[in-house]
Amino acid sequence: QVQLVESGGGLVQPGGSLRLSCAASGFTFSTYVMSWYRQAPEKERELVASITSVDSANYSDSVKGRFTISRDNAKHTVYLQMNSLRPEDTAIYYCMARRGVLFRSYWGQGTQVTVSS
C-alpha cells in the first residue's frame, strides 16, 4: 500500500535551516506530483510547494525564495530545504502524493517544525 514517511522536523532558531524528507513506497513515485503542505495551530492546511514528474516546481508566495523542493526518483524521496526560517513557518509539515488532479491524494503522518528562539 502507499506509504509516505516524513522526517527532518525539529526546533530551530529564526534564520536557521532544516531539510525535510519524505520517503515514499507503494506506487510509481516518478509519475506522481509530490507536494509539501503545512498546518499551523488553528489554521487551515496550506500548500507550501509542489514538484511535478518533470521537476517543475511551484511555491507559495510566503516561502518563495527561502524554500526549495526537490525529488530523487531513484530513492523515491522528496525533499524540502527550508532556509531563513521564521516563527510563522512553525507548523506540522505534511507530504502529499497525487498522480493528477483527477486522482486521490495520499498523505504522510506529518513532521513538526518549530521556529523559536
Biotite code that builds the C-alpha atoms (Angstrom):
import biotite.structure as struc

atoms = struc.array([
    struc.Atom([0.000, 0.000, 0.000], chain_id="A", res_id=1, res_name="GLN", atom_name="CA", element="C"),
    struc.Atom([1.015, 3.627, -0.353], chain_id="A", res_id=2, res_name="VAL", atom_name="CA", element="C"),
    struc.Atom([3.241, 4.918, 2.427], chain_id="A", res_id=3, res_name="GLN", atom_name="CA", element="C"),
    struc.Atom([4.697, 8.374, 2.924], chain_id="A", res_id=4, res_name="LEU", atom_name="CA", element="C"),
    struc.Atom([7.060, 8.879, 5.843], chain_id="A", res_id=5, res_name="VAL", atom_name="CA", element="C"),
    struc.Atom([8.265, 12.384, 6.678], chain_id="A", res_id=6, res_name="GLU", atom_name="CA", element="C"),
    struc.Atom([11.375, 13.147, 8.698], chain_id="A", res_id=7, res_name="SER", atom_name="CA", element="C"),
    struc.Atom([13.707, 16.018, 9.465], chain_id="A", res_id=8, res_name="GLY", atom_name="CA", element="C"),
    struc.Atom([11.486, 18.264, 11.527], chain_id="A", res_id=9, res_name="GLY", atom_name="CA", element="C"),
    struc.Atom([12.556, 19.817, 14.791], chain_id="A", res_id=10, res_name="GLY", atom_name="CA", element="C"),
    struc.Atom([13.241, 23.001, 16.716], chain_id="A", res_id=11, res_name="LEU", atom_name="CA", element="C"),
    struc.Atom([15.296, 25.690, 15.008], chain_id="A", res_id=12, res_name="VAL", atom_name="CA", element="C"),
    struc.Atom([16.070, 29.317, 15.735], chain_id="A", res_id=13, res_name="GLN", atom_name="CA", element="C"),
    struc.Atom([14.812, 32.102, 13.477], chain_id="A", res_id=14, res_name="PRO", atom_name="CA", element="C"),
    struc.Atom([17.080, 32.420, 10.464], chain_id="A", res_id=15, res_name="GLY", atom_name="CA", element="C"),
    struc.Atom([18.071, 28.785, 10.643], chain_id="A", res_id=16, res_name="GLY", atom_name="CA", element="C"),
    struc.Atom([17.599, 25.926, 8.196], chain_id="A", res_id=17, res_name="SER", atom_name="CA", element="C"),
    struc.Atom([16.022, 22.497, 8.112], chain_id="A", res_id=18, res_name="LEU", atom_name="CA", element="C"),
    struc.Atom([15.717, 19.835, 5.450], chain_id="A", res_id=19, res_name="ARG", atom_name="CA", element="C"),
    struc.Atom([12.599, 17.711, 5.418], chain_id="A", res_id=20, res_name="LEU", atom_name="CA", element="C"),
    struc.Atom([12.477, 14.346, 3.690], chain_id="A", res_id=21, res_name="SER", atom_name="CA", element="C"),
    struc.Atom([9.536, 12.224, 2.601], chain_id="A", res_id=22, res_name="CYS", atom_name="CA", element="C"),
    struc.Atom([10.244, 8.601, 1.773], chain_id="A", res_id=23, res_name="ALA", atom_name="CA", element="C"),
    struc.Atom([7.597, 7.072, -0.485], chain_id="A", res_id=24, res_name="ALA", atom_name="CA", element="C"),
    struc.Atom([6.647, 3.498, -1.276], chain_id="A", res_id=25, res_name="SER", atom_name="CA", element="C"),
    struc.Atom([3.798, 1.532, -2.775], chain_id="A", res_id=26, res_name="GLY", atom_name="CA", element="C"),
    struc.Atom([3.362, 3.466, -6.009], chain_id="A", res_id=27, res_name="PHE", atom_name="CA", element="C"),
    struc.Atom([5.266, 4.567, -9.113], chain_id="A", res_id=28, res_name="THR", atom_name="CA", element="C"),
    struc.Atom([6.947, 7.521, -7.490], chain_id="A", res_id=29, res_name="PHE", atom_name="CA", element="C"),
    struc.Atom([8.402, 9.070, -10.644], chain_id="A", res_id=30, res_name="SER", atom_name="CA", element="C"),
    struc.Atom([4.958, 9.588, -12.188], chain_id="A", res_id=31, res_name="THR", atom_name="CA", element="C"),
    struc.Atom([3.376, 11.395, -9.236], chain_id="A", res_id=32, res_name="TYR", atom_name="CA", element="C"),
    struc.Atom([3.197, 15.057, -8.313], chain_id="A", res_id=33, res_name="VAL", atom_name="CA", element="C"),
    struc.Atom([4.719, 15.426, -4.870], chain_id="A", res_id=34, res_name="MET", atom_name="CA", element="C"),
    struc.Atom([3.809, 18.274, -2.557], chain_id="A", res_id=35, res_name="SER", atom_name="CA", element="C"),
    struc.Atom([4.510, 19.675, 0.866], chain_id="A", res_id=36, res_name="TRP", atom_name="CA", element="C"),
    struc.Atom([1.690, 21.166, 2.893], chain_id="A", res_id=37, res_name="TYR", atom_name="CA", element="C"),
    struc.Atom([1.709, 22.648, 6.349], chain_id="A", res_id=38, res_name="ARG", atom_name="CA", element="C"),
    struc.Atom([-0.817, 23.300, 9.075], chain_id="A", res_id=39, res_name="GLN", atom_name="CA", element="C"),
    struc.Atom([-0.266, 25.713, 11.918], chain_id="A", res_id=40, res_name="ALA", atom_name="CA", element="C"),
    struc.Atom([-2.379, 25.613, 15.095], chain_id="A", res_id=41, res_name="PRO", atom_name="CA", element="C"),
    struc.Atom([-5.925, 26.830, 14.473], chain_id="A", res_id=42, res_name="GLU", atom_name="CA", element="C"),
    struc.Atom([-5.202, 27.409, 10.795], chain_id="A", res_id=43, res_name="LYS", atom_name="CA", element="C"),
    struc.Atom([-6.151, 25.560, 7.648], chain_id="A", res_id=44, res_name="GLU", atom_name="CA", element="C"),
    struc.Atom([-3.718, 23.295, 5.890], chain_id="A", res_id=45, res_name="ARG", atom_name="CA", element="C"),
    struc.Atom([-1.930, 25.185, 3.118], chain_id="A", res_id=46, res_name="GLU", atom_name="CA", element="C"),
    struc.Atom([0.180, 24.228, 0.143], chain_id="A", res_id=47, res_name="LEU", atom_name="CA", element="C"),
    struc.Atom([3.849, 25.094, 0.572], chain_id="A", res_id=48, res_name="VAL", atom_name="CA", element="C"),
    struc.Atom([5.449, 23.668, -2.559], chain_id="A", res_id=49, res_name="ALA", atom_name="CA", element="C"),
    struc.Atom([4.913, 21.041, -5.226], chain_id="A", res_id=50, res_name="SER", atom_name="CA", element="C"),
    struc.Atom([7.019, 19.355, -7.863], chain_id="A", res_id=51, res_name="ILE", atom_name="CA", element="C"),
    struc.Atom([5.814, 17.510, -10.939], chain_id="A", res_id=52, res_name="THR", atom_name="CA", element="C"),
    struc.Atom([7.148, 14.357, -12.534], chain_id="A", res_id=53, res_name="SER", atom_name="CA", element="C"),
    struc.Atom([9.260, 16.523, -14.851], chain_id="A", res_id=54, res_name="VAL", atom_name="CA", element="C"),
    struc.Atom([10.733, 18.552, -11.979], chain_id="A", res_id=55, res_name="ASP", atom_name="CA", element="C"),
    struc.Atom([8.596, 21.646, -12.461], chain_id="A", res_id=56, res_name="SER", atom_name="CA", element="C"),
    struc.Atom([8.279, 23.310, -9.048], chain_id="A", res_id=57, res_name="ALA", atom_name="CA", element="C"),
    struc.Atom([5.800, 25.772, -7.600], chain_id="A", res_id=58, res_name="ASN", atom_name="CA", element="C"),
    struc.Atom([5.859, 27.618, -4.301], chain_id="A", res_id=59, res_name="TYR", atom_name="CA", element="C"),
    struc.Atom([3.517, 29.616, -2.156], chain_id="A", res_id=60, res_name="SER", atom_name="CA", element="C"),
    struc.Atom([4.337, 33.305, -2.011], chain_id="A", res_id=61, res_name="ASP", atom_name="CA", element="C"),
    struc.Atom([5.158, 33.023, 1.677], chain_id="A", res_id=62, res_name="SER", atom_name="CA", element="C"),
    struc.Atom([8.086, 30.658, 1.095], chain_id="A", res_id=63, res_name="VAL", atom_name="CA", element="C"),
    struc.Atom([9.267, 31.648, -2.369], chain_id="A", res_id=64, res_name="LYS", atom_name="CA", element="C"),
    struc.Atom([12.999, 32.356, -2.337], chain_id="A", res_id=65, res_name="GLY", atom_name="CA", element="C"),
    struc.Atom([13.504, 30.621, 1.014], chain_id="A", res_id=66, res_name="ARG", atom_name="CA", element="C"),
    struc.Atom([12.334, 27.041, 0.447], chain_id="A", res_id=67, res_name="PHE", atom_name="CA", element="C"),
    struc.Atom([13.354, 24.598, -2.268], chain_id="A", res_id=68, res_name="THR", atom_name="CA", element="C"),
    struc.Atom([11.533, 21.408, -3.177], chain_id="A", res_id=69, res_name="ILE", atom_name="CA", element="C"),
    struc.Atom([13.363, 18.604, -4.949], chain_id="A", res_id=70, res_name="SER", atom_name="CA", element="C"),
    struc.Atom([12.941, 14.931, -5.664], chain_id="A", res_id=71, res_name="ARG", atom_name="CA", element="C"),
    struc.Atom([15.149, 11.895, -6.125], chain_id="A", res_id=72, res_name="ASP", atom_name="CA", element="C"),
    struc.Atom([13.241, 9.349, -8.165], chain_id="A", res_id=73, res_name="ASN", atom_name="CA", element="C"),
    struc.Atom([15.903, 6.686, -7.613], chain_id="A", res_id=74, res_name="ALA", atom_name="CA", element="C"),
    struc.Atom([15.438, 6.987, -3.849], chain_id="A", res_id=75, res_name="LYS", atom_name="CA", element="C"),
    struc.Atom([11.664, 7.552, -4.007], chain_id="A", res_id=76, res_name="HIS", atom_name="CA", element="C"),
    struc.Atom([12.145, 10.614, -1.853], chain_id="A", res_id=77, res_name="THR", atom_name="CA", element="C"),
    struc.Atom([11.049, 14.230, -1.980], chain_id="A", res_id=78, res_name="VAL", atom_name="CA", element="C"),
    struc.Atom([12.813, 16.947, -0.021], chain_id="A", res_id=79, res_name="TYR", atom_name="CA", element="C"),
    struc.Atom([12.033, 20.396, 1.262], chain_id="A", res_id=80, res_name="LEU", atom_name="CA", element="C"),
    struc.Atom([15.051, 22.560, 2.006], chain_id="A", res_id=81, res_name="GLN", atom_name="CA", element="C"),
    struc.Atom([13.941, 25.387, 4.287], chain_id="A", res_id=82, res_name="MET", atom_name="CA", element="C"),
    struc.Atom([16.234, 28.368, 4.777], chain_id="A", res_id=83, res_name="ASN", atom_name="CA", element="C"),
    struc.Atom([15.815, 31.688, 6.569], chain_id="A", res_id=84, res_name="SER", atom_name="CA", element="C"),
    struc.Atom([13.132, 30.171, 8.748], chain_id="A", res_id=85, res_name="LEU", atom_name="CA", element="C"),
    struc.Atom([10.702, 32.452, 10.551], chain_id="A", res_id=86, res_name="ARG", atom_name="CA", element="C"),
    struc.Atom([8.447, 31.893, 13.559], chain_id="A", res_id=87, res_name="PRO", atom_name="CA", element="C"),
    struc.Atom([5.449, 31.942, 11.222], chain_id="A", res_id=88, res_name="GLU", atom_name="CA", element="C"),
    struc.Atom([6.843, 28.836, 9.492], chain_id="A", res_id=89, res_name="ASP", atom_name="CA", element="C"),
    struc.Atom([6.030, 26.868, 12.634], chain_id="A", res_id=90, res_name="THR", atom_name="CA", element="C"),
    struc.Atom([3.609, 24.111, 11.680], chain_id="A", res_id=91, res_name="ALA", atom_name="CA", element="C"),
    struc.Atom([3.199, 20.426, 11.064], chain_id="A", res_id=92, res_name="ILE", atom_name="CA", element="C"),
    struc.Atom([4.534, 19.707, 7.592], chain_id="A", res_id=93, res_name="TYR", atom_name="CA", element="C"),
    struc.Atom([2.875, 17.007, 5.519], chain_id="A", res_id=94, res_name="TYR", atom_name="CA", element="C"),
    struc.Atom([3.970, 15.204, 2.400], chain_id="A", res_id=95, res_name="CYS", atom_name="CA", element="C"),
    struc.Atom([1.312, 14.542, -0.232], chain_id="A", res_id=96, res_name="MET", atom_name="CA", element="C"),
    struc.Atom([1.378, 12.397, -3.370], chain_id="A", res_id=97, res_name="ALA", atom_name="CA", element="C"),
    struc.Atom([-1.077, 12.532, -6.224], chain_id="A", res_id=98, res_name="ARG", atom_name="CA", element="C"),
    struc.Atom([-0.945, 11.178, -9.713], chain_id="A", res_id=99, res_name="ARG", atom_name="CA", element="C"),
    struc.Atom([-3.012, 14.042, -11.100], chain_id="A", res_id=100, res_name="GLY", atom_name="CA", element="C"),
    struc.Atom([-5.919, 16.337, -10.329], chain_id="A", res_id=101, res_name="VAL", atom_name="CA", element="C"),
    struc.Atom([-8.473, 13.630, -11.064], chain_id="A", res_id=102, res_name="LEU", atom_name="CA", element="C"),
    struc.Atom([-6.867, 11.115, -8.716], chain_id="A", res_id=103, res_name="PHE", atom_name="CA", element="C"),
    struc.Atom([-6.956, 10.683, -4.955], chain_id="A", res_id=104, res_name="ARG", atom_name="CA", element="C"),
    struc.Atom([-4.307, 12.136, -2.670], chain_id="A", res_id=105, res_name="SER", atom_name="CA", element="C"),
    struc.Atom([-2.095, 10.218, -0.282], chain_id="A", res_id=106, res_name="TYR", atom_name="CA", element="C"),
    struc.Atom([-0.748, 11.832, 2.893], chain_id="A", res_id=107, res_name="TRP", atom_name="CA", element="C"),
    struc.Atom([2.031, 11.217, 5.326], chain_id="A", res_id=108, res_name="GLY", atom_name="CA", element="C"),
    struc.Atom([1.686, 11.497, 9.091], chain_id="A", res_id=109, res_name="GLN", atom_name="CA", element="C"),
    struc.Atom([3.448, 14.859, 9.294], chain_id="A", res_id=110, res_name="GLY", atom_name="CA", element="C"),
    struc.Atom([6.564, 16.214, 10.966], chain_id="A", res_id=111, res_name="THR", atom_name="CA", element="C"),
    struc.Atom([6.632, 19.117, 13.395], chain_id="A", res_id=112, res_name="GLN", atom_name="CA", element="C"),
    struc.Atom([8.717, 22.195, 12.591], chain_id="A", res_id=113, res_name="VAL", atom_name="CA", element="C"),
    struc.Atom([9.087, 24.790, 15.327], chain_id="A", res_id=114, res_name="THR", atom_name="CA", element="C"),
    struc.Atom([10.915, 28.055, 14.735], chain_id="A", res_id=115, res_name="VAL", atom_name="CA", element="C"),
    struc.Atom([11.616, 29.801, 18.002], chain_id="A", res_id=116, res_name="SER", atom_name="CA", element="C"),
    struc.Atom([14.405, 31.462, 19.926], chain_id="A", res_id=117, res_name="SER", atom_name="CA", element="C"),
])
